């Protein structure tokens, strides 16, 4: 049994706390003071998707949550990671294992999330947890496969041994760069898929999946990763949950955007798209889908113009 603190009580962080408690670990779930998510769980023992047992300790004391845990799991907005990590003194995280459970790239720097965590917690072991799945499906008992990766071989094997169950089978990641970029970039593809949904062009999702995976594989290779990672669970393997699922925030956002409707939930792909465009420029990689989505989001072109140019008008060799 591990002592684990999950920092962040949104839908994914709360699920992780629920899951790790369910498989036998001692879990603390932290939310910031005044968090409506934490208050809801405290008052009702549910967040509308999951029911939380009394065995999960709830707290808004960040220092206590960090110091009491052997493993710290962070599930917050990717763009807030650096400022959040800077509130954790390095002596509090020294010798601990930190697992990052969000998907994104820092817009201002193009840094992967593990790079940020390593810089802020130099004496901690850093890992990532990525791959497909929604809390609603897991709560219904529908299993899935995910990936844990780290630069430290012992750390990822330890985590996989402790976290694997009949509900989630974890695979050993072999490419930290590829798994982080692939996991983040699938949210951009999710926005594009939602736009296709909103324009009644669902049949083009197959082309989006094929070309999107190839596009991201080129970027991963240019950054020093294994291009085949784009075809694994971090990216292509997560497409069903992101491009088709009714629960996908990024797909929902893309659909709402082209319909001119308001969407007030977190869609990490918006900031990730900006970061991917910058990385494409930095590494001299052509990213037509990422750049196209970025032009739509910035108002430079309409979705119909961009998506038509991407999938219907241009004449190119497939491979």
N, C-alpha and C positions, 0 to 999 in steps of 0.2 A: 504493500500500500504506500503510495506516494502522497506527500503533502503538496498540493497544487493550488496556486492562486491564479484565477482567471481575471485579468484586468480588462474591463469593458463588458457591459451587460446589455449590449444590443442583441439583435436576434441571433447572430452567430456566436458571440461570446457566451450568451446564456445557454445556447445549445451545447457548447463545448463543456461548460460546467455540468449541465444535466447529464451529458454522455459519460464524462469521466467519473462522476459520482455513481452512475449506473453500473459501471464496470469495476467498482470497488475502491476507488481512491478517495482520500480525504480532501474535499474541495472547498475553497473559499471563492466567492464571486464578489468582485469589487465593482462599484459604480461611483461616479463622482457625487459629491454632496448635492442633494436636490435633484438628482437624475430621476426623471419620470419613469424610466424603465426599472430602476432599482426600487422605487417606491411601489410600483405596481406589483412586483414580485414579493416585496415585503408584506404588502397588505392582502394580497389575494393568492399568493403561492402559484401564480400563473402569469404568463406574458401573452396569453391569447393563443399560443401554439403549444406550449409545454406546461406541465405541472411539476413544480419543484418541491422535492421532499425536504423535511426539516434537517436532514443530514448535510445539506449544502449551507454553509455559513455565508451570510450576507453582510457586507460592510461597506462603509464609505471612507474608512481609514486606510489610505494608500500605503503609508509607511508600515503599518502592521501587516497588511496583506503581503507586502514584498518580503519583509524580514522573516515571516513565519513559514514561507514556502521553500521547498527544494526546487520545484519547477514553477516558473512564471510564464503564463500564457498571455499574450497581448492580442486583443481583438478590438481595435479602435480604427478610426479613419486613417488611411495611409498617410494623408497629408499632415496629420497631427503627430506622427510618430516621433519626429525629432524633438519637438517642443515637449512632448510627454516624457520621452526618455531623459531629457535634461532635468526633469524634476526628480529623477531617481539618482541619489548619490551613488557613485561607483562602488563604494564600500558596501552598500546594501545589496548589490547584484553580484559582487565578486564570488566566484565559485559556484554560482547557480546556473541552471539551464533556462534560457529564455527561448520560447517558441513563438514565432510570429505567425498569426493566423488571419492575416488580411492580405489583400492582393493589390499592389499598386506600385508606382514609381514616383519619387519626389519630383514635382514639376520644376522647381527652381534649379535643381542640380542634376537631375537625371539619375540620382543614386537609387540603387536597389535598397529595399528595406533592411536586408541583412547588413549592408554596409553602414547604414545609419545606426543600427543597434550595436554593431561591433565598435563603432567609434565612440558611442556614448557609454557602453558597458564593456570596456576592454578586457576585463577579467572574468567575463561570463562566457558560457558556451551558447552559441546562437544556432537555432534551427528554424526551419519553416515548415508549415503544414498547409499543403495546397491540394487542389483536386475538386471533383464534382460533389454536389450534395446540397440539399436544402433541409432545414430543420423539420419542415412539415413532412417530408418523405421519411426521414429517419424516425420521427415520432410514430409514423404509421408502420414501422418495422421493415421498411424497404432498405435493403443493404446497399452499400456502394464501396468503391475502391478509391483510396487517396494516397498521397505521397508525403513522406517526411524526408527532408534533405538538410544537409549541413556540411560545412567544410571538415567537420570532425567525425570520423567514421564511428567511433565508439558512441558518441552522443546520439546519432540517428538510429543505431541499432538498439541502444538502450530505450529510446522513446518508442520505437516500433514495438519492442517487446512488451512495454507497459501499456500501450494504447490500443493495440489490435484486439478486436473482438469479432463476434459473428455479424455485428452490425456494420463495422468498418474494417476492411482489410487494408493495411498500409503496405505500400511498396517502398523499397529503399531508393531514394533519389541518388543519382550519380552526376548531376550537373546543376549546381546551385544557380549559376547564371541563367541557364536555359529554363529551369523550373520557375524562377522568379519572373523573368521577362514573359514567359509563356502564360503564366497564371495571371499576370497583370493585363496582358494584351487581350486575353479572351473577353474582358469586359468591354473593350472597344468594339470587338466583333459583336458582342451582345447588343450594344447600342445600334449598330448597323442593322442587325437582325430585327430589332424593334421598329426601326424606320421602314424596313421592308414590310413588316406586318401592317404598319399604319397606312401604307400605300397599296395594300392588297397585292404585293409582289412576293408572296410567301414562297413561290416556286424558285425564286432566285437564292434562297438560303443555301441550297446545295453548292452553287457557285461561290457564295460567300465563304462557306466552310472550306472548300478546296483552295481557293485563292488566298483566303486569310491565313490559313495554316502555312502555305508556302511563303507568304510575305513575312510572317513572323520568324520562320525558320532562317531566313536570310539575315535578319537582324541578330538573332541569337548567335549565328556563326560569326558574324562580323565582330561581335562583342567578346568572342573567345569561348563561347559555349558550344554545345553539341547541337547542330541543327535538328537532329532527330527528336530532341526533347519536345519540339513543337507538336509532334505527332503522338505524344504521350498524354498521361492523365492531367498534366498541368494546363494543357491548352486544348488540343483537339478532343481529348477525353472528357473535357468539361463543357463541350459545346451544347450537349443536350440540355444540361442544367442552366445554361446561360442564354442560348439562342432560341430555345423552344419552351422552357418551363414557364408557367404562369406566375411562378414565384420569383423570377429573376428581376431584380431591381433595374439592372442595366437595360434589359430588353423592354421592360415597362417604360423606362425613361425615354428610350428611342421612339417607341410608339406614341407616347404622349407628346413628344417634341414635334413630330411631323403633323400631328393633329391639332397642335396649338393648345394642348391641355396642360394644366398645372400638374407638376409631380413634385412632392415634397419629401421624398425619401432619399437616402444616400445612394448615389450612383457613382461608384469609384471610377468608372470608365471615362467620365468627363475630364477629370484631371489627368488620368493616365494617357488619354489620347494626346493631350498637349505635350506630355513628357515623351511619348513615343515619336512624335514628329521631330522633336529636338534631337533625340537619339539617332533617328534616321539621318538627319543632317550631319551630326557629329561623326557617324560611322559610314557616311556616304552610301546609305542603303535606300533603295527606292521602296517607299511604303505607300502605295496608291490608296489603299482602303483607309488606313489611318489618317492620311492627309485629307482624303475626301470627307471623312467624318468630321475632322477638325474644321474644315471649311464650312460645313453645314452648321456646326455648333456655333461658330463665330459669326454666322450670318453672311458670309462672303458669297455663298451660292445656295440654291435651294436643294433639298434632298432629291427631288426628281431629276434635276440636272446632273448632280454628282453620281447618283446611283445608276442612271441610264448610261452615262459615260463609262463607268466602271465595268458594267456587266453586259451592256447591250450594243454599244456602238464600236468600241475599239476592236481592232483586228490584231491578234497576237498569237504566237505559238503557245500552246498550253504548258508544255514542260520545257 
